[in-house]
Amino acid sequence: MVREEFIDALRTGREIEFTCHGKSYFESHEDNDKWYIYSESEKTKQYFKSANDFINNALINGFPLNEMWSKIKIDYIL
């Protein structure tokens, strides 16, 4: 369920605040070709050219997002 909810929100341009292994993250985009994930604990951003690029290449704690769905807890979808 988290995977589908996260991907649907991402593809429709919504922002997502979530946690994984007790660390906070924020997903958003600056325009149609500049999606990003912000790590609150690391104070870093990873940038992506599309929602699909984000889904396929984002890293959470050094691991691919697609391997972390069971560890992710969505806090807010804005």
PDB file of N, CA, C and O in Angstrom:
ATOM      1  N   MET A   1       0.814  -1.201   0.000  1.00  0.00           N
ATOM      2  CA  MET A   1       0.000   0.000   0.000  1.00  0.00           C
ATOM      3  C   MET A   1       0.856   1.263   0.000  1.00  0.00           C
ATOM      4  O   MET A   1       0.536   2.219  -0.707  1.00  0.00           O
ATOM      5  N   VAL A   2       1.937   1.286   0.779  1.00  0.00           N
ATOM      6  CA  VAL A   2       2.802   2.472   0.830  1.00  0.00           C
ATOM      7  C   VAL A   2       3.366   2.766  -0.552  1.00  0.00           C
ATOM      8  O   VAL A   2       3.397   3.918  -0.985  1.00  0.00           O
ATOM      9  N   ARG A   3       3.807   1.734  -1.235  1.00  0.00           N
ATOM     10  CA  ARG A   3       4.410   1.922  -2.566  1.00  0.00           C
ATOM     11  C   ARG A   3       3.426   2.603  -3.512  1.00  0.00           C
ATOM     12  O   ARG A   3       3.767   3.597  -4.153  1.00  0.00           O
ATOM     13  N   GLU A   4       2.216   2.076  -3.600  1.00  0.00           N
ATOM     14  CA  GLU A   4       1.219   2.618  -4.521  1.00  0.00           C
ATOM     15  C   GLU A   4       0.828   4.048  -4.139  1.00  0.00           C
ATOM     16  O   GLU A   4       0.719   4.914  -5.008  1.00  0.00           O
ATOM     17  N   GLU A   5       0.620   4.297  -2.853  1.00  0.00           N
ATOM     18  CA  GLU A   5       0.243   5.624  -2.387  1.00  0.00           C
ATOM     19  C   GLU A   5       1.358   6.638  -2.663  1.00  0.00           C
ATOM     20  O   GLU A   5       1.092   7.756  -3.104  1.00  0.00           O
ATOM     21  N   PHE A   6       2.601   6.242  -2.404  1.00  0.00           N
ATOM     22  CA  PHE A   6       3.758   7.101  -2.626  1.00  0.00           C
ATOM     23  C   PHE A   6       3.894   7.429  -4.114  1.00  0.00           C
ATOM     24  O   PHE A   6       4.029   8.596  -4.481  1.00  0.00           O
ATOM     25  N   ILE A   7       3.858   6.416  -4.962  1.00  0.00           N
ATOM     26  CA  ILE A   7       4.041   6.621  -6.401  1.00  0.00           C
ATOM     27  C   ILE A   7       2.901   7.448  -6.987  1.00  0.00           C
ATOM     28  O   ILE A   7       3.148   8.327  -7.812  1.00  0.00           O
ATOM     29  N   ASP A   8       1.672   7.193  -6.584  1.00  0.00           N
ATOM     30  CA  ASP A   8       0.540   7.989  -7.077  1.00  0.00           C
ATOM     31  C   ASP A   8       0.701   9.458  -6.695  1.00  0.00           C
ATOM     32  O   ASP A   8       0.486  10.345  -7.520  1.00  0.00           O
ATOM     33  N   ALA A   9       1.079   9.711  -5.445  1.00  0.00           N
ATOM     34  CA  ALA A   9       1.280  11.093  -4.987  1.00  0.00           C
ATOM     35  C   ALA A   9       2.423  11.756  -5.753  1.00  0.00           C
ATOM     36  O   ALA A   9       2.304  12.908  -6.173  1.00  0.00           O
ATOM     37  N   LEU A  10       3.512  11.043  -5.934  1.00  0.00           N
ATOM     38  CA  LEU A  10       4.675  11.570  -6.652  1.00  0.00           C
ATOM     39  C   LEU A  10       4.307  11.933  -8.089  1.00  0.00           C
ATOM     40  O   LEU A  10       4.641  13.021  -8.558  1.00  0.00           O
ATOM     41  N   ARG A  11       3.636  11.049  -8.773  1.00  0.00           N
ATOM     42  CA  ARG A  11       3.292  11.271 -10.186  1.00  0.00           C
ATOM     43  C   ARG A  11       2.250  12.363 -10.393  1.00  0.00           C
ATOM     44  O   ARG A  11       2.160  12.929 -11.482  1.00  0.00           O
ATOM     45  N   THR A  12       1.469  12.663  -9.374  1.00  0.00           N
ATOM     46  CA  THR A  12       0.469  13.722  -9.505  1.00  0.00           C
ATOM     47  C   THR A  12       0.975  15.054  -8.957  1.00  0.00           C
ATOM     48  O   THR A  12       0.204  16.004  -8.819  1.00  0.00           O
ATOM     49  N   GLY A  13       2.266  15.126  -8.645  1.00  0.00           N
ATOM     50  CA  GLY A  13       2.878  16.388  -8.247  1.00  0.00           C
ATOM     51  C   GLY A  13       2.707  16.768  -6.794  1.00  0.00           C
ATOM     52  O   GLY A  13       2.931  17.923  -6.431  1.00  0.00           O
ATOM     53  N   ARG A  14       2.319  15.834  -5.960  1.00  0.00           N
ATOM     54  CA  ARG A  14       2.142  16.130  -4.543  1.00  0.00           C
ATOM     55  C   ARG A  14       3.476  16.000  -3.813  1.00  0.00           C
ATOM     56  O   ARG A  14       4.402  15.352  -4.300  1.00  0.00           O
ATOM     57  N   GLU A  15       3.559  16.614  -2.656  1.00  0.00           N
ATOM     58  CA  GLU A  15       4.757  16.532  -1.825  1.00  0.00           C
ATOM     59  C   GLU A  15       4.533  15.484  -0.745  1.00  0.00           C
ATOM     60  O   GLU A  15       3.414  15.309  -0.262  1.00  0.00           O
ATOM     61  N   ILE A  16       5.597  14.792  -0.370  1.00  0.00           N
ATOM     62  CA  ILE A  16       5.484  13.708   0.593  1.00  0.00           C
ATOM     63  C   ILE A  16       6.522  13.889   1.692  1.00  0.00           C
ATOM     64  O   ILE A  16       7.708  14.071   1.416  1.00  0.00           O
ATOM     65  N   GLU A  17       6.072  13.839   2.923  1.00  0.00           N
ATOM     66  CA  GLU A  17       6.972  13.783   4.073  1.00  0.00           C
ATOM     67  C   GLU A  17       6.887  12.357   4.597  1.00  0.00           C
ATOM     68  O   GLU A  17       5.798  11.832   4.825  1.00  0.00           O
ATOM     69  N   PHE A  18       8.064  11.729   4.786  1.00  0.00           N
ATOM     70  CA  PHE A  18       8.066  10.342   5.227  1.00  0.00           C
ATOM     71  C   PHE A  18       9.292  10.044   6.071  1.00  0.00           C
ATOM     72  O   PHE A  18      10.256  10.809   6.090  1.00  0.00           O
ATOM     73  N   THR A  19       9.236   8.922   6.764  1.00  0.00           N
ATOM     74  CA  THR A  19      10.370   8.468   7.557  1.00  0.00           C
ATOM     75  C   THR A  19      10.776   7.072   7.105  1.00  0.00           C
ATOM     76  O   THR A  19       9.970   6.298   6.587  1.00  0.00           O
ATOM     77  N   CYS A  20      12.038   6.784   7.316  1.00  0.00           N
ATOM     78  CA  CYS A  20      12.582   5.464   7.028  1.00  0.00           C
ATOM     79  C   CYS A  20      13.713   5.225   8.024  1.00  0.00           C
ATOM     80  O   CYS A  20      14.648   6.021   8.099  1.00  0.00           O
ATOM     81  N   HIS A  21      13.637   4.162   8.769  1.00  0.00           N
ATOM     82  CA  HIS A  21      14.620   3.866   9.810  1.00  0.00           C
ATOM     83  C   HIS A  21      14.814   5.042  10.767  1.00  0.00           C
ATOM     84  O   HIS A  21      15.934   5.328  11.193  1.00  0.00           O
ATOM     85  N   GLY A  22      13.726   5.715  11.097  1.00  0.00           N
ATOM     86  CA  GLY A  22      13.773   6.816  12.055  1.00  0.00           C
ATOM     87  C   GLY A  22      14.317   8.127  11.519  1.00  0.00           C
ATOM     88  O   GLY A  22      14.452   9.089  12.276  1.00  0.00           O
ATOM     89  N   LYS A  23      14.632   8.190  10.233  1.00  0.00           N
ATOM     90  CA  LYS A  23      15.132   9.425   9.617  1.00  0.00           C
ATOM     91  C   LYS A  23      14.033  10.050   8.766  1.00  0.00           C
ATOM     92  O   LYS A  23      13.251   9.347   8.127  1.00  0.00           O
ATOM     93  N   SER A  24      13.984  11.377   8.765  1.00  0.00           N
ATOM     94  CA  SER A  24      12.949  12.104   8.034  1.00  0.00           C
ATOM     95  C   SER A  24      13.412  12.503   6.637  1.00  0.00           C
ATOM     96  O   SER A  24      14.565  12.879   6.427  1.00  0.00           O
ATOM     97  N   TYR A  25      12.474  12.410   5.683  1.00  0.00           N
ATOM     98  CA  TYR A  25      12.727  12.766   4.286  1.00  0.00           C
ATOM     99  C   TYR A  25      11.551  13.571   3.759  1.00  0.00           C
ATOM    100  O   TYR A  25      10.437  13.506   4.280  1.00  0.00           O
ATOM    101  N   PHE A  26      11.834  14.331   2.712  1.00  0.00           N
ATOM    102  CA  PHE A  26      10.815  15.154   2.068  1.00  0.00           C
ATOM    103  C   PHE A  26      10.993  15.034   0.569  1.00  0.00           C
ATOM    104  O   PHE A  26      12.095  15.219   0.051  1.00  0.00           O
ATOM    105  N   GLU A  27       9.909  14.725  -0.132  1.00  0.00           N
ATOM    106  CA  GLU A  27       9.933  14.642  -1.594  1.00  0.00           C
ATOM    107  C   GLU A  27       9.147  15.814  -2.138  1.00  0.00           C
ATOM    108  O   GLU A  27       8.059  16.123  -1.652  1.00  0.00           O
ATOM    109  N   SER A  28       9.704  16.475  -3.157  1.00  0.00           N
ATOM    110  CA  SER A  28       9.009  17.578  -3.811  1.00  0.00           C
ATOM    111  C   SER A  28       9.608  17.774  -5.202  1.00  0.00           C
ATOM    112  O   SER A  28      10.450  16.995  -5.648  1.00  0.00           O
ATOM    113  N   HIS A  29       9.161  18.818  -5.868  1.00  0.00           N
ATOM    114  CA  HIS A  29       9.749  19.174  -7.163  1.00  0.00           C
ATOM    115  C   HIS A  29       9.742  20.688  -7.304  1.00  0.00           C
ATOM    116  O   HIS A  29       8.891  21.389  -6.757  1.00  0.00           O
ATOM    117  N   GLU A  30      10.720  21.161  -8.057  1.00  0.00           N
ATOM    118  CA  GLU A  30      10.864  22.593  -8.287  1.00  0.00           C
ATOM    119  C   GLU A  30      10.220  23.001  -9.597  1.00  0.00           C
ATOM    120  O   GLU A  30       9.792  24.146  -9.745  1.00  0.00           O
ATOM    121  N   ASP A  31      10.144  22.094 -10.540  1.00  0.00           N
ATOM    122  CA  ASP A  31       9.427  22.276 -11.792  1.00  0.00           C
ATOM    123  C   ASP A  31       9.265  20.904 -12.430  1.00  0.00           C
ATOM    124  O   ASP A  31       9.551  19.895 -11.784  1.00  0.00           O
ATOM    125  N   ASN A  32       8.817  20.839 -13.671  1.00  0.00           N
ATOM    126  CA  ASN A  32       8.524  19.545 -14.295  1.00  0.00           C
ATOM    127  C   ASN A  32       9.736  18.660 -14.530  1.00  0.00           C
ATOM    128  O   ASN A  32       9.583  17.463 -14.777  1.00  0.00           O
ATOM    129  N   ASP A  33      10.926  19.217 -14.460  1.00  0.00           N
ATOM    130  CA  ASP A  33      12.106  18.383 -14.692  1.00  0.00           C
ATOM    131  C   ASP A  33      13.136  18.495 -13.572  1.00  0.00           C
ATOM    132  O   ASP A  33      14.334  18.316 -13.797  1.00  0.00           O
ATOM    133  N   LYS A  34      12.662  18.790 -12.372  1.00  0.00           N
ATOM    134  CA  LYS A  34      13.584  18.896 -11.246  1.00  0.00           C
ATOM    135  C   LYS A  34      12.908  18.398  -9.967  1.00  0.00           C
ATOM    136  O   LYS A  34      12.500  19.188  -9.116  1.00  0.00           O
ATOM    137  N   TRP A  35      12.800  17.085  -9.849  1.00  0.00           N
ATOM    138  CA  TRP A  35      12.259  16.435  -8.671  1.00  0.00           C
ATOM    139  C   TRP A  35      13.391  16.226  -7.679  1.00  0.00           C
ATOM    140  O   TRP A  35      14.547  16.089  -8.079  1.00  0.00           O
ATOM    141  N   TYR A  36      13.073  16.200  -6.396  1.00  0.00           N
ATOM    142  CA  TYR A  36      14.142  15.953  -5.426  1.00  0.00           C
ATOM    143  C   TYR A  36      13.638  15.268  -4.170  1.00  0.00           C
ATOM    144  O   TYR A  36      12.449  15.273  -3.853  1.00  0.00           O
ATOM    145  N   ILE A  37      14.599  14.680  -3.470  1.00  0.00           N
ATOM    146  CA  ILE A  37      14.359  14.123  -2.152  1.00  0.00           C
ATOM    147  C   ILE A  37      15.355  14.808  -1.214  1.00  0.00           C
ATOM    148  O   ILE A  37      16.549  14.888  -1.505  1.00  0.00           O
ATOM    149  N   TYR A  38      14.848  15.291  -0.099  1.00  0.00           N
ATOM    150  CA  TYR A  38      15.669  15.988   0.888  1.00  0.00           C
ATOM    151  C   TYR A  38      15.766  15.119   2.128  1.00  0.00           C
ATOM    152  O   TYR A  38      14.755  14.646   2.648  1.00  0.00           O
ATOM    153  N   SER A  39      16.984  14.912   2.598  1.00  0.00           N
ATOM    154  CA  SER A  39      17.221  14.163   3.825  1.00  0.00           C
ATOM    155  C   SER A  39      17.411  15.153   4.963  1.00  0.00           C
ATOM    156  O   SER A  39      18.373  15.921   4.973  1.00  0.00           O
ATOM    157  N   GLU A  40      16.496  15.135   5.915  1.00  0.00           N
ATOM    158  CA  GLU A  40      16.574  16.054   7.057  1.00  0.00           C
ATOM    159  C   GLU A  40      17.834  15.806   7.885  1.00  0.00           C
ATOM    160  O   GLU A  40      18.499  16.760   8.287  1.00  0.00           O
ATOM    161  N   SER A  41      18.167  14.560   8.144  1.00  0.00           N
ATOM    162  CA  SER A  41      19.330  14.257   8.990  1.00  0.00           C
ATOM    163  C   SER A  41      20.650  14.562   8.296  1.00  0.00           C
ATOM    164  O   SER A  41      21.602  14.996   8.944  1.00  0.00           O
ATOM    165  N   GLU A  42      20.717  14.342   6.995  1.00  0.00           N
ATOM    166  CA  GLU A  42      21.947  14.575   6.230  1.00  0.00           C
ATOM    167  C   GLU A  42      22.033  15.997   5.676  1.00  0.00           C
ATOM    168  O   GLU A  42      23.113  16.464   5.314  1.00  0.00           O
ATOM    169  N   LYS A  43      20.888  16.683   5.613  1.00  0.00           N
ATOM    170  CA  LYS A  43      20.805  18.026   5.026  1.00  0.00           C
ATOM    171  C   LYS A  43      21.279  18.020   3.571  1.00  0.00           C
ATOM    172  O   LYS A  43      21.994  18.920   3.131  1.00  0.00           O
ATOM    173  N   THR A  44      20.861  16.976   2.832  1.00  0.00           N
ATOM    174  CA  THR A  44      21.255  16.842   1.430  1.00  0.00           C
ATOM    175  C   THR A  44      20.031  16.633   0.553  1.00  0.00           C
ATOM    176  O   THR A  44      18.982  16.185   1.017  1.00  0.00           O
ATOM    177  N   LYS A  45      20.186  16.969  -0.740  1.00  0.00           N
ATOM    178  CA  LYS A  45      19.151  16.743  -1.738  1.00  0.00           C
ATOM    179  C   LYS A  45      19.714  15.876  -2.849  1.00  0.00           C
ATOM    180  O   LYS A  45      20.877  16.005  -3.233  1.00  0.00           O
ATOM    181  N   GLN A  46      18.866  14.988  -3.360  1.00  0.00           N
ATOM    182  CA  GLN A  46      19.164  14.239  -4.577  1.00  0.00           C
ATOM    183  C   GLN A  46      18.170  14.753  -5.620  1.00  0.00           C
ATOM    184  O   GLN A  46      16.974  14.837  -5.341  1.00  0.00           O
ATOM    185  N   TYR A  47      18.647  15.093  -6.806  1.00  0.00           N
ATOM    186  CA  TYR A  47      17.779  15.633  -7.865  1.00  0.00           C
ATOM    187  C   TYR A  47      17.539  14.602  -8.959  1.00  0.00           C
ATOM    188  O   TYR A  47      18.390  13.759  -9.241  1.00  0.00           O
ATOM    189  N   PHE A  48      16.345  14.690  -9.574  1.00  0.00           N
ATOM    190  CA  PHE A  48      15.945  13.763 -10.625  1.00  0.00           C
ATOM    191  C   PHE A  48      15.195  14.531 -11.706  1.00  0.00           C
ATOM    192  O   PHE A  48      14.573  15.557 -11.431  1.00  0.00           O
ATOM    193  N   LYS A  49      15.256  14.024 -12.945  1.00  0.00           N
ATOM    194  CA  LYS A  49      14.658  14.745 -14.071  1.00  0.00           C
ATOM    195  C   LYS A  49      13.175  14.461 -14.264  1.00  0.00           C
ATOM    196  O   LYS A  49      12.518  15.135 -15.057  1.00  0.00           O
ATOM    197  N   SER A  50      12.631  13.464 -13.544  1.00  0.00           N
ATOM    198  CA  SER A  50      11.201  13.136 -13.664  1.00  0.00           C
ATOM    199  C   SER A  50      10.776  12.296 -12.458  1.00  0.00           C
ATOM    200  O   SER A  50      11.603  11.850 -11.663  1.00  0.00           O
ATOM    201  N   ALA A  51       9.479  12.098 -12.348  1.00  0.00           N
ATOM    202  CA  ALA A  51       8.960  11.239 -11.280  1.00  0.00           C
ATOM    203  C   ALA A  51       9.477   9.809 -11.462  1.00  0.00           C
ATOM    204  O   ALA A  51       9.837   9.151 -10.485  1.00  0.00           O
ATOM    205  N   ASN A  52       9.515   9.329 -12.701  1.00  0.00           N
ATOM    206  CA  ASN A  52      10.021   7.973 -12.950  1.00  0.00           C
ATOM    207  C   ASN A  52      11.497   7.853 -12.617  1.00  0.00           C
ATOM    208  O   ASN A  52      11.928   6.843 -12.059  1.00  0.00           O
ATOM    209  N   ASP A  53      12.268   8.862 -12.950  1.00  0.00           N
ATOM    210  CA  ASP A  53      13.689   8.875 -12.603  1.00  0.00           C
ATOM    211  C   ASP A  53      13.850   8.818 -11.082  1.00  0.00           C
ATOM    212  O   ASP A  53      14.707   8.101 -10.567  1.00  0.00           O
ATOM    213  N   PHE A  54      13.016   9.580 -10.373  1.00  0.00           N
ATOM    214  CA  PHE A  54      13.024   9.563  -8.912  1.00  0.00           C
ATOM    215  C   PHE A  54      12.767   8.143  -8.400  1.00  0.00           C
ATOM    216  O   PHE A  54      13.537   7.621  -7.593  1.00  0.00           O
ATOM    217  N   ILE A  55      11.687   7.525  -8.870  1.00  0.00           N
ATOM    218  CA  ILE A  55      11.300   6.183  -8.417  1.00  0.00           C
ATOM    219  C   ILE A  55      12.411   5.176  -8.674  1.00  0.00           C
ATOM    220  O   ILE A  55      12.686   4.326  -7.827  1.00  0.00           O
ATOM    221  N   ASN A  56      13.045   5.263  -9.823  1.00  0.00           N
ATOM    222  CA  ASN A  56      14.055   4.277 -10.212  1.00  0.00           C
ATOM    223  C   ASN A  56      15.440   4.527  -9.631  1.00  0.00           C
ATOM    224  O   ASN A  56      16.251   3.603  -9.565  1.00  0.00           O
ATOM    225  N   ASN A  57      15.735   5.775  -9.202  1.00  0.00           N
ATOM    226  CA  ASN A  57      17.110   6.085  -8.821  1.00  0.00           C
ATOM    227  C   ASN A  57      17.309   6.723  -7.447  1.00  0.00           C
ATOM    228  O   ASN A  57      18.450   6.904  -7.022  1.00  0.00           O
ATOM    229  N   ALA A  58      16.244   7.063  -6.753  1.00  0.00           N
ATOM    230  CA  ALA A  58      16.396   7.675  -5.424  1.00  0.00           C
ATOM    231  C   ALA A  58      17.014   6.671  -4.450  1.00  0.00           C
ATOM    232  O   ALA A  58      16.721   5.476  -4.494  1.00  0.00           O
ATOM    233  N   LEU A  59      17.870   7.183  -3.577  1.00  0.00           N
ATOM    234  CA  LEU A  59      18.498   6.354  -2.552  1.00  0.00           C
ATOM    235  C   LEU A  59      18.026   6.791  -1.172  1.00  0.00           C
ATOM    236  O   LEU A  59      17.958   7.984  -0.878  1.00  0.00           O
ATOM    237  N   ILE A  60      17.706   5.827  -0.338  1.00  0.00           N
ATOM    238  CA  ILE A  60      17.329   6.052   1.051  1.00  0.00           C
ATOM    239  C   ILE A  60      18.361   5.321   1.903  1.00  0.00           C
ATOM    240  O   ILE A  60      18.475   4.097   1.835  1.00  0.00           O
ATOM    241  N   ASN A  61      19.102   6.064   2.696  1.00  0.00           N
ATOM    242  CA  ASN A  61      20.176   5.467   3.504  1.00  0.00           C
ATOM    243  C   ASN A  61      21.151   4.665   2.649  1.00  0.00           C
ATOM    244  O   ASN A  61      21.709   3.671   3.113  1.00  0.00           O
ATOM    245  N   GLY A  62      21.359   5.088   1.409  1.00  0.00           N
ATOM    246  CA  GLY A  62      22.280   4.408   0.508  1.00  0.00           C
ATOM    247  C   GLY A  62      21.684   3.222  -0.230  1.00  0.00           C
ATOM    248  O   GLY A  62      22.378   2.561  -1.003  1.00  0.00           O
ATOM    249  N   PHE A  63      20.407   2.945  -0.003  1.00  0.00           N
ATOM    250  CA  PHE A  63      19.736   1.824  -0.662  1.00  0.00           C
ATOM    251  C   PHE A  63      18.690   2.352  -1.642  1.00  0.00           C
ATOM    252  O   PHE A  63      18.089   3.397  -1.392  1.00  0.00           O
ATOM    253  N   PRO A  64      18.463   1.649  -2.754  1.00  0.00           N
ATOM    254  CA  PRO A  64      17.451   2.090  -3.710  1.00  0.00           C
ATOM    255  C   PRO A  64      16.071   2.182  -3.071  1.00  0.00           C
ATOM    256  O   PRO A  64      15.675   1.316  -2.292  1.00  0.00           O
ATOM    257  N   LEU A  65      15.355   3.231  -3.408  1.00  0.00           N
ATOM    258  CA  LEU A  65      13.999   3.422  -2.917  1.00  0.00           C
ATOM    259  C   LEU A  65      13.158   2.169  -3.138  1.00  0.00           C
ATOM    260  O   LEU A  65      12.385   1.781  -2.262  1.00  0.00           O
ATOM    261  N   ASN A  66      13.300   1.542  -4.285  1.00  0.00           N
ATOM    262  CA  ASN A  66      12.500   0.362  -4.615  1.00  0.00           C
ATOM    263  C   ASN A  66      12.760  -0.836  -3.713  1.00  0.00           C
ATOM    264  O   ASN A  66      12.004  -1.807  -3.751  1.00  0.00           O
ATOM    265  N   GLU A  67      13.808  -0.789  -2.907  1.00  0.00           N
ATOM    266  CA  GLU A  67      14.077  -1.862  -1.943  1.00  0.00           C
ATOM    267  C   GLU A  67      13.620  -1.487  -0.536  1.00  0.00           C
ATOM    268  O   GLU A  67      13.742  -2.296   0.383  1.00  0.00           O
ATOM    269  N   MET A  68      13.099  -0.279  -0.352  1.00  0.00           N
ATOM    270  CA  MET A  68      12.807   0.229   0.981  1.00  0.00           C
ATOM    271  C   MET A  68      11.328   0.380   1.312  1.00  0.00           C
ATOM    272  O   MET A  68      11.002   0.862   2.397  1.00  0.00           O
ATOM    273  N   TRP A  69      10.426  -0.010   0.428  1.00  0.00           N
ATOM    274  CA  TRP A  69       8.997   0.239   0.644  1.00  0.00           C
ATOM    275  C   TRP A  69       8.498  -0.268   1.985  1.00  0.00           C
ATOM    276  O   TRP A  69       7.703   0.410   2.636  1.00  0.00           O
ATOM    277  N   SER A  70       8.939  -1.430   2.411  1.00  0.00           N
ATOM    278  CA  SER A  70       8.439  -1.988   3.671  1.00  0.00           C
ATOM    279  C   SER A  70       8.951  -1.228   4.897  1.00  0.00           C
ATOM    280  O   SER A  70       8.427  -1.402   5.997  1.00  0.00           O
ATOM    281  N   LYS A  71       9.960  -0.398   4.715  1.00  0.00           N
ATOM    282  CA  LYS A  71      10.552   0.373   5.817  1.00  0.00           C
ATOM    283  C   LYS A  71      10.038   1.815   5.873  1.00  0.00           C
ATOM    284  O   LYS A  71      10.283   2.525   6.848  1.00  0.00           O
ATOM    285  N   ILE A  72       9.330   2.243   4.832  1.00  0.00           N
ATOM    286  CA  ILE A  72       8.874   3.629   4.725  1.00  0.00           C
ATOM    287  C   ILE A  72       7.523   3.818   5.408  1.00  0.00           C
ATOM    288  O   ILE A  72       6.605   3.013   5.252  1.00  0.00           O
ATOM    289  N   LYS A  73       7.433   4.897   6.165  1.00  0.00           N
ATOM    290  CA  LYS A  73       6.164   5.309   6.784  1.00  0.00           C
ATOM    291  C   LYS A  73       5.857   6.720   6.276  1.00  0.00           C
ATOM    292  O   LYS A  73       6.612   7.656   6.538  1.00  0.00           O
ATOM    293  N   ILE A  74       4.763   6.866   5.560  1.00  0.00           N
ATOM    294  CA  ILE A  74       4.353   8.176   5.065  1.00  0.00           C
ATOM    295  C   ILE A  74       3.739   8.954   6.211  1.00  0.00           C
ATOM    296  O   ILE A  74       2.790   8.497   6.848  1.00  0.00           O
ATOM    297  N   ASP A  75       4.286  10.132   6.469  1.00  0.00           N
ATOM    298  CA  ASP A  75       3.757  10.998   7.530  1.00  0.00           C
ATOM    299  C   ASP A  75       2.682  11.917   6.979  1.00  0.00           C
ATOM    300  O   ASP A  75       1.610  12.053   7.569  1.00  0.00           O
ATOM    301  N   TYR A  76       2.972  12.556   5.837  1.00  0.00           N
ATOM    302  CA  TYR A  76       2.025  13.498   5.227  1.00  0.00           C
ATOM    303  C   TYR A  76       2.159  13.459   3.716  1.00  0.00           C
ATOM    304  O   TYR A  76       3.252  13.291   3.176  1.00  0.00           O
ATOM    305  N   ILE A  77       1.026  13.618   3.045  1.00  0.00           N
ATOM    306  CA  ILE A  77       1.008  13.890   1.617  1.00  0.00           C
ATOM    307  C   ILE A  77       0.344  15.238   1.486  1.00  0.00           C
ATOM    308  O   ILE A  77      -0.811  15.411   1.873  1.00  0.00           O
ATOM    309  N   LEU A  78       1.076  16.197   0.938  1.00  0.00           N
ATOM    310  CA  LEU A  78       0.599  17.567   0.837  1.00  0.00           C
ATOM    311  C   LEU A  78       0.162  17.903  -0.579  1.00  0.00           C
ATOM    312  O   LEU A  78      -0.269  19.025  -0.842  1.00  0.00           O
TER     313      LEU A  78
END
